[in-house]
Amino acid sequence: MSTSFPQLMLEHARQRPHAPALREKEYGIWQTTTWSQLAELVAALAGGLAQAGLQRGQHVIVVGENRPRLYASMLAAQVLGAIPVPLYQDAAAAEFVFPINNAEVGFAVVEDQEQVDKLLELRPQCPELSRIWYDDPRGLRNYAEPGLESLDKLIESGRAHVAKHPGWFDERMQAVRPDDVAALFFTSGTTGNPKGVVHTHLTLIDRGRAGANFDKLTATEEVLAYLPPAWIGQNIFSYSQWLVCGYVVNCPESANTVMIDMKEIGPTYYFAPPRVFEGLLTTVMIRMEDAGAIKRWLFQRFMEVARRVGPARMDGKPLSLGDRVLYALGNLVIYGPLRNTLGMSRVRVAYTAGEAIGPDLFVFYRAIGINLKQLYGSTETAVFVCLQPDHEVKADTVGVPIEGVELKVLDSGEILVRSPGLLKGYYKNPEATAEVLTADGWYRTGDAGFLDAGGHLKIIDRAKDVGRLASGAMFAPKYVENKLKFFPFIKEAVAFGDKRDRVCAFINIDFEAVGNWAERRNLPYAGYNDLAAKPEVLELVRECVEKVNADLSQDERLAGGQISRFLVLHKELDADDGELTRTRKVRRGAIAEKYGVLVDALYAGRSSQFIETQVKFEDGRSGMVSADLKIIDAKTFTPVRRAA
């Protein structure tokens, strides 16, 4: 059994040389790279990198969208015993400085001019960064920077090196060991500098294989790789499991063509965070609002059938003849065309992770015949800890521990994990490593939760974020925030309440969904700031908040966390403004500090508060946005007492 990623690749090239390994859409046409072509490309790139001086144990950053030649560059680095470090392509140049200097990076492989410009800008701060290779030459013809070259040149020199030294590539391949470091992933920490998570070939391959065995994945799967490769979720699905299973990874032309490309490819194995599923559903609902009366009526009637019958059908439960006939008819006129519109006609297994997904959203996809499931894991665990088995899918859990995983829940509620997929450590950070890895091999996840009677794991919040109100009632901010985000009109939420007398919240509306809602009501608006301040929109959000409060009142443990007051922010929370991580997790501490005047206003009982905030635009310019924000009181409900 192959024990490293380059060896897995070579095994596929020997056994299935002409089978497609990767596809990339270029100028509207899908270009295929076979396994034998990939092996040849990796050998040339490895030769070129060796010629350039890349040594065993050194780091090379890889920055860009999912591209076959960037994947091949990662494999080539691993052939040499070097360590690829994928970074987020949408990060600002300043965000690269810490990872590059922390990992002492001298070599970079990037996608295009945008990434080249970022690296050239920060060269004075990163003195060791000497060589940069780019995949896409557009716009780079007249660049004459020292150490800057195209990947074509690197491949050319590598081919000459491999031809001159027969047997060299095979020798290097054999030298790669399972416990060699395979990759370094920088987590987008919600506080402080990111931490570099060190993973070996063994940890990543073991978890990739365990996940593949769980869902019976084969070489016939089709995967669409459209999320950042720097995120371990995308990396495990389109790199680790790709090389374990030998299926086809398809790289879209751009972020704007993902939906079109998805329909053309028809993936069978699909992965997306909840925000993607939310966005798809929002688009569907907006289109249905604009449809004719008959179509809307049909959609509503058959969705009622789907919600009643679909989940039970997905779980393999028996259905009456009448329900089977009704569902089959609905599949013909509504569900089938809807799956096709979403590009999910062939999806056999779909996963979501990273954040909680709303029960209604979850049920919608399963109701129309998409096998959407949840998983639990993190960068430090190589993703796969708990997965939901087919026919045992629950909206409020994240599944059962899979092959090789042990779970332990401490009295504090914190979940500990032991598995072959655990990180080797945090790079150059023994203190942080000691904080999360115990002497007997357990990893402290930092998440709070419990195992239900069926052995399924339920996550409540981050353990450090679970607090207490002044009354002593439990306060789980993320749990409250996720409940708010289950509504299509709410994009982000930040809840406050630890050690305070009540819970208050900041809310971001979903500009597209609320904009469409406003247009249908002939409500004019001039942009996000204007729309967010409309009394009708504030009333819409208040209704959502009060529904969440009613829901929280049903849970004895969390009923005290109902939201008393809220405001709708005048701008969208943004990673470029330091308010979200690159994986769109809320930086709660940074937000509380930045908008301290708004937090004070919420708790001081004021009815409004003026705020002026500096923002960064997409083109790099800065500006100011200001508003007089209305503060809204929300109705709270008496907690429901359960009978003993």
C-alpha positions in Angstrom: 0.0 0.0 0.0 1.4 3.4 -1.0 2.5 5.5 1.9 3.1 9.0 0.4 1.2 11.2 -2.0 3.8 11.0 -4.8 3.7 7.2 -4.6 -0.1 7.2 -4.7 0.1 9.3 -7.9 2.6 7.0 -9.5 0.5 4.0 -8.6 -2.5 5.4 -10.5 -0.2 6.4 -13.4 1.0 2.8 -13.7 -2.3 1.1 -13.3 -4.5 3.6 -15.2 -2.2 5.7 -17.3 -4.9 7.1 -19.7 -7.6 7.7 -17.1 -8.4 11.4 -16.4 -6.8 12.7 -13.1 -7.6 16.4 -13.5 -9.7 18.6 -15.7 -9.4 22.4 -16.0 -11.8 24.7 -17.9 -9.9 27.1 -20.0 -11.6 29.5 -22.5 -14.9 27.6 -22.0 -13.4 24.2 -22.9 -12.5 21.4 -20.5 -8.9 20.3 -20.8 -8.0 16.8 -19.3 -4.7 15.8 -17.7 -4.4 12.0 -17.5 -2.5 10.2 -14.7 0.5 9.4 -16.9 0.6 13.1 -18.1 0.4 14.2 -14.4 3.3 11.9 -13.5 5.4 13.3 -16.3 4.6 16.9 -15.3 5.4 16.2 -11.6 8.8 14.7 -12.6 9.6 17.8 -14.7 8.5 20.2 -11.9 10.5 18.2 -9.3 13.6 18.3 -11.6 13.1 22.1 -12.1 12.7 22.7 -8.3 15.8 20.6 -7.5 17.8 22.6 -10.1 16.6 25.8 -8.5 17.9 24.6 -5.1 14.8 23.4 -3.2 16.0 21.1 -0.5 14.5 18.5 1.7 12.6 20.0 4.7 12.3 23.5 3.1 8.9 25.1 2.5 7.4 26.3 -0.7 4.2 28.4 -0.7 1.5 27.7 -3.3 -1.1 30.5 -3.9 -4.0 30.5 -6.3 -7.3 28.9 -7.3 -7.5 25.1 -7.8 -5.3 24.6 -10.9 -3.7 21.3 -12.2 -0.2 22.7 -12.4 -0.4 24.1 -8.8 -1.5 20.6 -7.6 1.4 19.1 -9.6 3.8 21.6 -7.9 2.7 20.4 -4.5 3.4 16.8 -5.5 6.8 17.9 -7.0 7.8 19.6 -3.7 6.8 16.4 -1.8 8.9 14.3 -4.2 11.9 16.3 -3.0 11.0 16.0 0.7 10.1 19.7 0.7 6.8 20.9 2.2 4.1 22.8 0.3 2.3 25.6 2.2 -1.0 26.5 0.5 -2.1 30.1 1.3 -5.4 31.8 0.8 -5.5 33.4 -2.7 -8.0 36.1 -1.6 -5.8 37.3 1.3 -4.2 40.7 1.3 -0.4 40.8 0.8 0.2 41.8 4.4 -1.4 38.5 5.5 1.3 36.5 3.7 4.1 38.1 5.7 3.8 36.1 8.9 3.5 32.6 7.2 6.4 33.3 4.8 8.7 34.5 7.5 7.6 32.0 10.1 8.2 29.1 7.7 11.4 30.7 6.2 10.0 30.4 2.7 12.4 31.0 -0.2 10.3 29.6 -3.0 6.7 30.4 -4.3 4.5 28.9 -7.0 1.5 31.2 -7.8 -1.4 31.3 -10.2 -1.3 34.7 -11.9 -0.4 38.4 -12.0 -2.5 39.2 -8.9 -0.5 36.8 -6.7 2.8 37.9 -8.3 2.1 41.5 -7.5 1.3 40.7 -3.8 4.6 38.8 -3.4 6.7 41.5 -5.1 5.1 44.1 -2.9 6.1 42.3 0.3 9.6 41.2 -0.8 11.3 43.9 1.4 9.6 42.4 4.4 10.4 38.8 3.4 14.1 38.8 2.5 14.3 35.0 2.1 11.7 34.9 -0.7 14.0 34.7 -3.7 12.2 32.6 -6.4 8.6 33.0 -7.7 7.1 31.0 -10.5 3.7 31.8 -12.1 1.2 29.6 -14.0 -0.8 32.1 -16.0 1.4 34.5 -18.0 -1.3 37.1 -18.8 -0.2 40.6 -17.9 3.3 39.5 -16.9 5.2 39.8 -20.2 7.1 43.0 -19.3 7.9 42.0 -15.7 11.7 41.9 -15.2 12.0 41.1 -11.5 15.0 39.0 -10.2 13.9 35.4 -9.5 10.6 35.7 -11.3 9.9 33.1 -14.0 7.0 31.2 -15.6 6.2 27.6 -14.6 6.9 26.8 -18.3 10.5 27.7 -17.9 10.8 25.7 -14.7 9.2 22.6 -16.4 11.6 23.0 -19.4 14.7 23.1 -17.1 13.3 20.1 -15.1 12.7 18.0 -18.2 16.4 18.5 -19.2 17.5 17.6 -15.6 15.4 14.4 -15.6 16.6 13.4 -19.1 20.3 14.0 -18.0 19.9 11.9 -14.8 17.9 8.7 -15.6 16.7 7.0 -12.4 16.9 10.3 -10.4 13.1 10.7 -10.1 12.6 7.1 -9.0 15.3 7.4 -6.4 13.7 10.6 -5.0 10.2 8.9 -5.0 11.5 6.0 -3.0 13.1 8.3 -0.4 9.7 9.8 0.7 8.6 8.3 3.9 5.1 8.1 5.6 6.2 10.2 8.6 7.8 12.9 6.4 5.9 16.2 6.7 3.5 16.5 3.7 2.0 19.9 4.2 1.8 22.9 6.5 -1.6 24.6 6.8 -1.9 28.0 8.5 -5.2 28.2 10.4 -7.0 31.6 10.0 -7.0 32.1 13.8 -9.8 34.3 15.2 -7.2 35.9 17.6 -3.5 36.6 17.0 -1.2 35.3 14.4 -2.2 32.1 12.5 -0.7 28.8 13.6 1.0 26.5 11.2 -0.5 23.0 11.5 2.1 20.3 10.6 0.7 17.1 8.9 2.6 14.1 7.6 1.8 11.9 4.6 0.6 9.3 7.1 -1.9 11.5 8.9 -3.5 12.9 5.8 -3.6 9.6 3.8 -5.0 7.7 6.8 -7.9 10.1 7.2 -8.5 10.4 3.5 -8.7 6.6 3.3 -11.0 6.4 6.4 -13.4 8.9 4.9 -13.3 7.1 1.5 -14.1 3.7 3.2 -16.9 5.2 5.2 -18.7 6.5 2.1 -17.5 3.7 -0.3 -15.8 6.2 -2.6 -14.2 4.9 -5.8 -12.2 6.1 -8.8 -15.4 6.8 -10.7 -16.3 9.8 -8.5 -16.3 13.3 -10.0 -15.4 16.2 -7.7 -15.5 20.0 -8.3 -12.7 21.9 -6.6 -13.8 25.5 -6.2 -13.0 26.4 -2.5 -9.6 27.7 -1.5 -6.9 25.0 -1.6 -5.4 26.6 1.6 -8.5 25.4 3.5 -7.9 21.9 4.7 -11.5 21.0 3.8 -10.9 21.6 0.1 -7.4 20.1 0.4 -8.6 16.8 1.8 -11.4 16.3 -0.8 -9.4 17.4 -3.9 -5.9 16.3 -2.9 -5.7 13.7 -0.1 -8.8 11.7 -1.1 -8.2 12.4 -4.8 -4.8 10.6 -4.6 -6.2 7.9 -2.3 -9.2 7.1 -4.6 -7.9 8.2 -8.0 -11.1 10.0 -8.9 -11.3 13.0 -11.2 -10.9 16.5 -9.8 -12.4 19.3 -11.9 -11.1 22.9 -11.6 -13.6 25.6 -12.6 -12.6 28.4 -14.9 -13.3 31.0 -12.3 -15.4 31.7 -9.1 -18.0 33.3 -11.4 -18.5 30.1 -13.5 -18.8 27.6 -10.7 -22.6 27.1 -11.1 -22.3 26.6 -14.9 -19.3 24.3 -14.5 -21.1 22.3 -11.8 -24.0 21.6 -14.2 -21.6 20.5 -17.0 -19.6 18.2 -14.7 -22.4 16.8 -12.5 -20.2 16.0 -9.5 -21.0 12.7 -7.6 -19.1 13.7 -4.4 -19.7 17.3 -3.3 -18.5 19.4 -0.4 -19.4 22.9 0.7 -19.7 25.0 3.9 -23.3 25.9 4.9 -23.0 29.4 3.4 -22.7 27.9 -0.1 -25.9 25.8 0.5 -27.6 28.9 1.9 -26.6 30.9 -1.1 -27.9 28.2 -3.6 -31.2 28.0 -1.7 -31.5 31.8 -1.6 -31.0 31.9 -5.4 -33.7 29.3 -5.9 -36.2 31.0 -3.6 -35.6 34.4 -5.3 -36.2 32.7 -8.7 -39.4 31.1 -7.4 -40.7 34.5 -6.2 -40.4 35.8 -9.7 -42.0 32.7 -11.3 -45.6 32.6 -12.6 -48.6 31.8 -10.2 -49.0 28.2 -11.5 -45.3 27.4 -11.1 -45.3 28.9 -7.6 -48.3 26.9 -6.6 -46.9 23.7 -7.9 -43.6 24.4 -6.2 -45.3 25.1 -2.8 -47.6 22.0 -3.0 -44.8 19.6 -4.0 -42.3 21.0 -1.5 -44.9 20.2 1.2 -44.9 16.6 0.0 -41.1 16.6 -0.1 -40.7 17.9 3.4 -43.1 15.3 4.7 -41.9 12.3 2.7 -38.3 13.1 1.4 -36.2 12.8 4.6 -37.9 9.5 5.5 -37.3 8.3 1.9 -33.6 9.3 2.1 -33.3 7.4 5.4 -34.7 4.2 3.8 -37.9 4.1 5.8 -41.0 2.5 4.3 -43.5 4.8 2.5 -47.2 4.3 1.7 -48.1 3.7 -2.0 -49.8 7.1 -2.1 -46.7 8.9 -0.8 -44.4 7.0 -3.3 -46.7 8.1 -6.2 -46.9 11.7 -5.0 -43.1 11.9 -4.5 -42.4 10.3 -8.0 -44.7 12.9 -9.6 -43.0 15.7 -7.6 -39.6 14.3 -8.7 -40.7 14.6 -12.4 -42.0 18.1 -12.3 -40.1 19.9 -9.4 -37.3 18.0 -7.6 -35.5 16.6 -10.6 -35.4 19.9 -12.5 -34.4 21.6 -9.2 -31.5 19.2 -8.7 -30.4 19.8 -12.3 -30.6 23.6 -11.8 -28.4 23.3 -8.7 -25.9 21.0 -10.6 -26.6 18.2 -8.2 -28.4 15.6 -10.4 -25.6 13.1 -10.0 -24.6 13.8 -6.4 -24.3 10.5 -4.4 -22.8 12.0 -1.3 -22.7 15.7 -0.3 -21.1 17.0 2.9 -21.2 20.3 4.8 -19.0 21.3 7.7 -17.3 24.3 9.3 -20.4 25.8 10.8 -23.8 24.5 11.9 -26.4 24.2 9.2 -30.0 25.2 9.8 -32.5 22.3 10.2 -34.8 23.8 7.5 -31.9 24.2 5.1 -30.7 20.7 5.8 -34.1 19.2 5.4 -34.7 21.1 2.1 -31.8 19.4 0.4 -32.5 15.9 1.7 -36.2 16.4 0.9 -35.5 16.9 -2.8 -33.3 13.8 -3.0 -29.8 15.1 -2.3 -27.9 13.0 0.2 -26.6 15.9 2.3 -24.8 15.0 5.5 -22.7 16.7 8.1 -19.2 16.0 9.3 -17.0 17.1 12.1 -13.3 17.8 12.1 -10.7 20.5 11.9 -7.3 21.3 10.4 -5.6 19.7 13.4 -7.5 16.4 12.9 -7.1 16.1 9.1 -10.8 16.8 8.9 -12.4 13.3 9.4 -13.5 12.7 13.0 -17.2 12.2 12.8 -19.4 11.5 9.7 -23.1 10.9 9.4 -23.9 7.3 8.1 -26.5 6.9 5.3 -29.9 6.3 6.9 -28.8 7.8 10.2 -28.8 11.5 9.4 -29.9 14.0 12.0 -30.1 17.8 11.5 -28.8 18.6 15.0 -25.7 16.2 15.2 -22.5 15.8 13.3 -22.4 12.0 13.1 -20.6 9.2 14.7 -16.8 8.7 15.2 -15.4 6.9 12.2 -12.7 4.2 11.8 -9.7 4.9 14.1 -11.3 7.7 16.1 -11.8 7.8 19.9 -13.8 10.5 21.6 -13.9 11.7 25.2 -16.1 14.4 26.7 -14.7 16.1 29.8 -16.8 17.3 32.7 -16.5 20.8 31.3 -18.1 19.6 28.1 -14.9 19.9 26.0 -14.5 17.2 23.4 -11.1 15.4 23.2 -10.1 13.3 20.1 -7.6 10.6 19.6 -7.0 9.4 16.0 -4.2 8.5 13.5 -5.0 11.9 11.8 -3.8 14.2 14.5 -1.3 17.0 13.7 2.4 16.4 14.4 2.3 19.8 16.1 2.2 23.6 15.5 5.2 24.8 13.5 7.8 26.5 15.8 5.2 26.8 18.5 5.8 24.1 21.2 3.7 26.0 23.8 0.6 26.0 21.6 1.2 22.3 20.7 1.5 21.4 24.4 -1.8 23.2 25.0 -3.8 21.0 22.6 -2.0 17.6 22.7 -2.0 15.7 25.9 0.9 13.4 27.0 -1.3 10.3 26.3 -2.1 11.4 22.7 -5.5 13.2 23.0 -6.2 16.4 21.1 -8.2 19.1 22.8 -10.7 20.3 20.2 -11.8 23.4 22.1 -15.4 22.5 21.2 -18.1 21.9 23.7 -20.7 19.2 23.1 -22.0 15.7 24.1 -22.8 12.3 22.6 -26.5 11.5 22.3 -28.1 8.1 23.2 -27.4 6.9 19.6 -23.7 7.7 19.8 -24.0 10.8 17.6 -22.0 13.9 18.5 -23.8 17.2 19.1 -21.7 20.4 19.1 -22.9 23.4 21.2 -20.1 26.0 20.8 -16.4 26.6 21.2 -15.6 25.7 24.8 -13.9 29.0 25.5 -16.9 30.9 24.2 -19.5 29.1 26.3 -20.1 31.6 29.1 -22.6 32.6 31.8 -24.9 35.5 32.1 -24.9 37.5 35.3 -27.9 35.3 36.4 -25.8 32.2 36.0 -27.7 31.0 32.8 -25.6 29.3 30.1 -24.6 31.5 27.2 -23.4 29.8 23.9 -22.9 32.7 21.5 -22.1 30.6 18.4 -25.2 28.5 19.0 -27.4 31.7 19.1 -25.6 33.2 16.1 -26.1 30.1 14.0 -29.8 30.0 14.8 -30.0 33.6 13.5 -28.1 32.8 10.4 -30.6 30.0 9.6 -32.9 32.7 8.2 -32.1 33.6 4.6 -32.4 37.4 5.5 -29.5 37.2 8.0 -26.0 36.7 6.7 -23.9 37.2 9.9 -24.5 37.7 13.6 -22.4 38.5 16.6 -23.9 37.8 20.1 -22.7 39.3 23.4 -23.7 38.4 26.9 -21.0 36.7 28.9 -21.0 38.1 32.5 -23.7 40.6 31.5 -27.4 40.8 32.5 -28.8 40.0 29.1 -27.9 39.0 25.5 -27.5 41.6 22.7 -26.5 41.1 19.1 -25.1 42.7 16.0 -26.7 41.5 12.7 -25.7 41.7 9.1 -28.6 41.4 6.6 -28.1 39.3 3.4 -28.1 42.1 0.8 -29.3 39.9 -2.1 -32.2 38.2 -0.2 -33.4 41.4 1.6 -32.9 43.4 -1.6 -35.2 41.0 -3.4 -37.7 41.1 -0.6 -37.6 45.0 -0.7 -38.0 45.1 -4.5 -41.1 42.9 -4.3 -42.6 45.4 -1.9 -41.6 48.4 -4.0 -39.3 49.6 -1.3 -36.5 51.7 -2.9 -32.9 51.7 -1.5 -29.6 53.1 -2.5 -27.2 50.4 -1.2 -26.5 48.2 1.8 -26.3 51.0 4.4 -29.7 52.5 3.2 -31.4 49.1 3.0 -30.2 48.0 6.5 -31.6 51.1 8.0 -35.2 50.8 6.6 -37.8 50.5 9.3 -39.5 47.6 7.3 -36.2 45.7 7.2 -35.6 46.3 11.0 -39.1 44.9 11.6 -38.3 41.9 9.3 -35.1 41.2 11.3 -37.0 41.6 14.6 -39.4 38.9 13.5 -36.4 36.6 12.9 -34.9 37.4 16.3 -38.1 36.7 18.1 -38.5 33.3 16.3 -35.0 32.4 17.5 -36.0 33.5 21.1 -39.1 31.3 20.9 -37.0 28.4 19.8 -34.4 29.0 22.6 -37.1 29.1 25.2 -37.8 25.4 24.5 -34.3 24.4 25.6 -34.0 24.5 29.4 -30.2 24.8 29.3 -30.0 27.7 26.7 -33.3 29.5 27.4 -31.5 32.3 29.2 -29.6 33.1 26.1 -32.5 34.8 24.4 -31.7 38.1 22.6 -33.1 41.2 24.4 -31.8 43.9 22.1 -30.1 44.1 18.6 -29.0 46.4 15.9 -28.4 45.9 12.2 -24.8 47.0 11.3 -24.3 49.7 8.7 -21.7 47.6 6.8 -21.1 44.0 6.0 -18.5 42.3 8.2 -15.4 41.6 6.1 -12.2 39.7 6.3 -10.3 42.6 4.7 -11.4 44.8 7.6 -10.2 42.2 10.2 -13.7 41.3 11.3 -13.9 37.8 9.8 -11.3 35.1 9.2 -10.7 33.9 5.6 -13.0 31.0 6.3 -15.7 33.5 7.4 -15.6 32.8 11.1 -16.4 35.8 13.2 -13.5 37.5 15.1 -15.7 38.2 18.1 -13.1 39.9 20.2 -11.9 42.2 17.4 -15.5 43.2 16.6 -16.3 43.9 20.3 -13.3 46.2 20.5 -13.8 47.9 17.1 -17.5 48.6 17.8 -17.2 49.1 21.5 -19.4 52.2 21.3 -22.2 50.1 19.8 -21.9 47.4 22.5 -22.0 50.1 25.2 -25.1 51.6 23.5 -26.9 48.3 23.5 -26.3 47.7 27.2 -26.9 51.4 28.2 -30.5 51.2 26.9 -30.1 53.8 24.2 -32.5 53.8 21.2 -29.9 54.8 18.6 -26.1 55.3 18.2 -24.0 57.2 15.7 -21.0 55.3 14.3 -18.3 56.1 11.7 -16.1 53.3 10.4 -13.1 53.0 8.1 -13.5 50.4 5.4 -11.3 48.9 2.8 -12.6 48.6 -0.8 -11.8 45.7 -3.2 -9.4 47.9 -5.1 -7.3 48.6 -2.0 -8.6 52.1 -1.3 -9.9 53.1 2.1 -13.0 55.1 2.9 -15.4 56.0 5.7 -19.0 54.9 6.2 -21.2 56.4 8.9 -24.8 55.9 10.2 -27.1 56.6 13.0 -28.1 53.0 14.0 -31.5 52.2 15.5 -31.4 49.8 18.5 -34.4 47.5 18.6 -35.9 45.7 21.6 -36.9 42.1 21.0 -39.6 40.1 22.8 -38.3 37.2 25.0 -40.2 34.2 26.1 -40.7 32.3 29.4 -38.6 29.2 29.4 -40.5 26.0 29.0 -40.1 23.7 32.0 -39.9 20.0 31.1 -41.8 17.5 33.3 -39.5 15.5 35.6 
